[in-house]
Amino acid sequence: MGLIIVSGSNRKLSQSERVSKIIEKIIKDQLDINSYIFSLYSNNLPLWNEEGYGSNEENIIKLKKNFSQSKGFIFVVPEWHGMAPPHVKNLILLLGSKPLWHKPALIVTVSSSNGGAYPAMELRGSSQKNSHINWIPEQVIIRDVKNWNPASSDEVYQRLVASIKVLNIYSNQLDEVREQLSDLDIKDFGM
Ligand SMILES: Cc1cc2nc3c(=O)[nH]c(=O)nc-3n(C[C@H](O)[C@H](O)[C@H](O)COP(=O)(O)O)c2cc1C
């Protein structure tokens, strides 16, 4: 399984969804790998709950299984109230550590104005400790997103394409890292 693109908005017709589709097309046209969009709008996930998920239990098992099969992720995250939306953090919490463990992920943030830095810093600063997700150094901020359209001459577009290619290289190489790490049999310092 190739890459999962997480569309991090739970708004209908969101810019995150639009950008996710652009990313899906770049992957299809320029890399020979599979990808699909996991939308936080169409997948209405429950809040993390230690008492279980009732009728949603099967969905959560399937969610973890699907993310476990992927080699890398692209998180398309809108800036809301100067932060990453809570449902993006909730997804990371729901997944726990196994599906994300030492897998590379690219952060792409979107803003209808001049923002986009806060959610990137928030994810880098606080989400990897237990999940062990490996945010790669590349990141892309798409500002004035409503007026942004992909064109090969556009610098943000070029940066996006290059960053996806970098992610793809990491996703191929970290297979080996995970294998070596599992041989180490290290304790999970969850807390
Ligand atoms: C609740 C809410 C809060 C927002 N706060 C910010 C913000 O702090 N900074 C910013 O640049 N844009 C903010 N926006 C605008 C988003 O950048 C804009 O909706 C953009 O299209 C990305 O979100 P989307 O993927 O849901 O479309 C906010 C939007 C919503 C719905």
The ligand as a Gaussian input file, in Angstrom:
#p B3LYP/6-31G(d) Opt

LIG

0 1
 C      -13.245000      27.792000      12.773000
 C      -12.281000      28.397000      11.794000
 C      -11.199000      29.107000      12.257000
 C      -10.265000      29.646000      11.355000
 N       -9.143000      30.270000      11.835000
 C       -8.165000      30.619000      10.966000
 C       -6.904000      31.084000      11.456000
 O       -6.661000      31.193000      12.654000
 N       -5.942000      31.389000      10.554000
 C       -6.148000      31.274000       9.199000
 O       -5.233000      31.547000       8.448000
 N       -7.340000      30.849000       8.709000
 C       -8.339000      30.517000       9.556000
 N       -9.532000      30.014000       9.085000
 C       -9.773000      30.000000       7.653000
 C       -9.193000      28.783000       6.967000
 O       -7.851000      29.090000       6.647000
 C       -9.999000      28.481000       5.714000
 O      -11.249000      27.931000       6.086000
 C       -9.277000      27.593000       4.726000
 O      -10.141000      27.392000       3.621000
 C       -8.822000      26.240000       5.251000
 O       -9.839000      25.484000       5.859000
 P      -10.741000      24.360000       5.105000
 O       -9.796000      23.268000       4.682000
 O      -11.734000      23.944000       6.115000
 O      -11.343000      25.037000       3.889000
 C      -10.471000      29.504000       9.966000
 C      -11.586000      28.794000       9.511000
 C      -12.475000      28.226000      10.400000
 C      -13.644000      27.424000       9.875000

